[in-house]
Amino acid sequence: QVQLVESGGGLVQPGGSLRLSCAASGSISTVGTMAWYRQAPGKERDLVAAITSGGSTNYADSVKGRFTISRDNAENTVYLQMSSLKPEDTAVYYCNADILVLAGAYYDYWGQGTQVTVSS
């Protein structure tokens, strides 16, 4: 049994910053690629950023230069540092991880989602 718990969402003014965290816990052997997705009402769920276990990253064009994804492998945690936030960034943010559990199988897990609202 594995759980991904997100935190750090909230209300922020345009131009502000916010840092999201997502920690994996449970019967984990290793954690592979971790990522952040977001979904606004009436919109599709889109990849925001991803990071491999080795630290390689990729970002959606809309957030390049403003968002930074990072991870702490010792704590099985992924972060998303968001700066210069825009109203268009308003969405529910979900973390995702590929995890090898102790039983010996790989599974894809999702966090519960955290609301980020950028508004004056």
C-alpha atoms as a printed R data frame, in Angstrom:
    type eleno elety resid chain resno       x      y       z
1   ATOM     1    CA   GLN     A     1   0.000  0.000   0.000
2   ATOM     2    CA   VAL     A     2   1.454  3.348  -1.145
3   ATOM     3    CA   GLN     A     3   0.170  6.857  -0.582
4   ATOM     4    CA   LEU     A     4   1.151 10.179  -2.173
5   ATOM     5    CA   VAL     A     5   0.286 13.174  -0.007
6   ATOM     6    CA   GLU     A     6   0.431 16.694  -1.444
7   ATOM     7    CA   SER     A     7   0.723 19.996   0.380
8   ATOM     8    CA   GLY     A     8   1.502 23.654  -0.274
9   ATOM     9    CA   GLY     A     9  -1.421 24.828  -2.377
10  ATOM    10    CA   GLY     A    10  -3.328 28.007  -1.674
11  ATOM    11    CA   LEU     A    11  -4.262 31.491  -2.826
12  ATOM    12    CA   VAL     A    12  -1.558 33.800  -4.147
13  ATOM    13    CA   GLN     A    13  -1.492 37.112  -6.021
14  ATOM    14    CA   PRO     A    14  -0.182 37.378  -9.584
15  ATOM    15    CA   GLY     A    15   3.601 37.544  -9.552
16  ATOM    16    CA   GLY     A    16   3.791 35.639  -6.291
17  ATOM    17    CA   SER     A    17   5.400 32.315  -5.461
18  ATOM    18    CA   LEU     A    18   4.283 28.988  -4.050
19  ATOM    19    CA   ARG     A    19   6.018 25.694  -3.315
20  ATOM    20    CA   LEU     A    20   4.213 22.364  -3.623
21  ATOM    21    CA   SER     A    21   5.396 19.156  -1.969
22  ATOM    22    CA   CYS     A    22   4.429 15.524  -2.539
23  ATOM    23    CA   ALA     A    23   5.680 12.727  -0.301
24  ATOM    24    CA   ALA     A    24   5.353  9.022  -1.059
25  ATOM    25    CA   SER     A    25   5.049  6.592   1.831
26  ATOM    26    CA   GLY     A    26   4.213  2.944   2.411
27  ATOM    27    CA   SER     A    27   5.672 -0.364   1.229
28  ATOM    28    CA   ILE     A    28   8.118  1.191  -1.227
29  ATOM    29    CA   SER     A    29  11.200 -0.384  -2.736
30  ATOM    30    CA   THR     A    30  12.217  2.388  -5.163
31  ATOM    31    CA   VAL     A    31  10.620  5.454  -6.747
32  ATOM    32    CA   GLY     A    32  11.081  6.084 -10.448
33  ATOM    33    CA   THR     A    33   9.997  9.153 -12.384
34  ATOM    34    CA   MET     A    34   7.940 11.698 -10.446
35  ATOM    35    CA   ALA     A    35   5.876 14.438 -12.049
36  ATOM    36    CA   TRP     A    36   3.391 17.244 -11.567
37  ATOM    37    CA   TYR     A    37   0.200 17.606 -13.592
38  ATOM    38    CA   ARG     A    38  -2.500 20.254 -13.420
39  ATOM    39    CA   GLN     A    39  -6.136 20.479 -14.414
40  ATOM    40    CA   ALA     A    40  -8.362 23.547 -14.579
41  ATOM    41    CA   PRO     A    41 -12.176 23.262 -14.650
42  ATOM    42    CA   GLY     A    42 -13.326 22.175 -18.088
43  ATOM    43    CA   LYS     A    43  -9.745 21.576 -19.225
44  ATOM    44    CA   GLU     A    44  -7.657 18.486 -19.833
45  ATOM    45    CA   ARG     A    45  -5.070 17.298 -17.335
46  ATOM    46    CA   ASP     A    46  -1.661 18.424 -18.595
47  ATOM    47    CA   LEU     A    47   1.888 17.555 -17.636
48  ATOM    48    CA   VAL     A    48   3.606 20.490 -15.936
49  ATOM    49    CA   ALA     A    49   7.007 19.030 -15.113
50  ATOM    50    CA   ALA     A    50   8.704 15.678 -14.622
51  ATOM    51    CA   ILE     A    51  11.930 14.478 -13.048
52  ATOM    52    CA   THR     A    52  13.631 11.092 -13.307
53  ATOM    53    CA   SER     A    53  15.311  9.271 -10.451
54  ATOM    54    CA   GLY     A    54  18.620 10.501 -11.878
55  ATOM    55    CA   GLY     A    55  17.534 14.141 -11.857
56  ATOM    56    CA   SER     A    56  16.732 14.762 -15.536
57  ATOM    57    CA   THR     A    57  13.856 17.228 -15.944
58  ATOM    58    CA   ASN     A    58  11.405 18.453 -18.543
59  ATOM    59    CA   TYR     A    59   8.785 21.207 -18.431
60  ATOM    60    CA   ALA     A    60   5.697 22.328 -20.264
61  ATOM    61    CA   ASP     A    61   6.423 25.355 -22.448
62  ATOM    62    CA   SER     A    62   3.944 27.447 -20.466
63  ATOM    63    CA   VAL     A    63   5.968 27.162 -17.242
64  ATOM    64    CA   LYS     A    64   9.557 27.139 -18.494
65  ATOM    65    CA   GLY     A    65  11.663 29.694 -16.678
66  ATOM    66    CA   ARG     A    66   9.087 30.111 -13.909
67  ATOM    67    CA   PHE     A    67   8.681 26.659 -12.334
68  ATOM    68    CA   THR     A    68  11.351 24.324 -10.981
69  ATOM    69    CA   ILE     A    69  10.857 20.643 -10.170
70  ATOM    70    CA   SER     A    70  13.177 18.881  -7.742
71  ATOM    71    CA   ARG     A    71  13.234 15.758  -5.591
72  ATOM    72    CA   ASP     A    72  14.705 14.310  -2.429
73  ATOM    73    CA   ASN     A    73  15.281 10.623  -3.108
74  ATOM    74    CA   ALA     A    74  16.073  9.859   0.526
75  ATOM    75    CA   GLU     A    75  12.624 11.138   1.526
76  ATOM    76    CA   ASN     A    76  10.712  9.983  -1.585
77  ATOM    77    CA   THR     A    77   9.501 13.533  -2.048
78  ATOM    78    CA   VAL     A    78   9.045 15.729  -5.121
79  ATOM    79    CA   TYR     A    79   8.711 19.517  -5.077
80  ATOM    80    CA   LEU     A    80   7.423 22.152  -7.466
81  ATOM    81    CA   GLN     A    81   8.700 25.681  -6.886
82  ATOM    82    CA   MET     A    82   6.387 28.091  -8.691
83  ATOM    83    CA   SER     A    83   7.393 31.721  -9.241
84  ATOM    84    CA   SER     A    84   6.020 34.651 -11.242
85  ATOM    85    CA   LEU     A    85   2.602 33.058 -10.992
86  ATOM    86    CA   LYS     A    86  -0.110 34.054 -13.444
87  ATOM    87    CA   PRO     A    87  -3.906 33.696 -13.287
88  ATOM    88    CA   GLU     A    88  -3.566 31.087 -16.045
89  ATOM    89    CA   ASP     A    89  -1.701 28.873 -13.557
90  ATOM    90    CA   THR     A    90  -4.872 28.445 -11.497
91  ATOM    91    CA   ALA     A    91  -5.699 24.730 -11.357
92  ATOM    92    CA   VAL     A    92  -5.705 21.631  -9.225
93  ATOM    93    CA   TYR     A    93  -2.162 20.276  -9.150
94  ATOM    94    CA   TYR     A    94  -1.567 16.526  -8.933
95  ATOM    95    CA   CYS     A    95   1.664 14.673  -8.290
96  ATOM    96    CA   ASN     A    96   2.390 11.355  -9.959
97  ATOM    97    CA   ALA     A    97   4.986  8.658  -9.349
98  ATOM    98    CA   ASP     A    98   6.057  5.302 -10.735
99  ATOM    99    CA   ILE     A    99   6.821  3.106  -7.729
100 ATOM   100    CA   LEU     A   100   8.266 -0.364  -7.273
101 ATOM   101    CA   VAL     A   101   6.601 -1.744  -4.158
102 ATOM   102    CA   LEU     A   102   8.192 -4.229  -1.783
103 ATOM   103    CA   ALA     A   103   6.018 -7.021  -3.201
104 ATOM   104    CA   GLY     A   104   7.982 -6.696  -6.446
105 ATOM   105    CA   ALA     A   105   5.573 -4.957  -8.830
106 ATOM   106    CA   TYR     A   106   5.515 -1.494 -10.422
107 ATOM   107    CA   TYR     A   107   2.478  0.765 -10.023
108 ATOM   108    CA   ASP     A   108   1.516  4.267 -11.090
109 ATOM   109    CA   TYR     A   109   0.259  6.431  -8.206
110 ATOM   110    CA   TRP     A   110  -1.487  9.809  -7.988
111 ATOM   111    CA   GLY     A   111  -1.699 12.338  -5.194
112 ATOM   112    CA   GLN     A   112  -5.030 13.691  -3.970
113 ATOM   113    CA   GLY     A   113  -4.594 17.050  -5.679
114 ATOM   114    CA   THR     A   114  -4.045 20.510  -4.223
115 ATOM   115    CA   GLN     A   115  -5.730 23.721  -5.352
116 ATOM   116    CA   VAL     A   116  -3.598 26.623  -6.557
117 ATOM   117    CA   THR     A   117  -5.455 29.881  -7.157
118 ATOM   118    CA   VAL     A   118  -3.717 32.944  -8.598
119 ATOM   119    CA   SER     A   119  -5.905 36.013  -8.263
120 ATOM   120    CA   SER     A   120  -5.874 39.664  -7.248
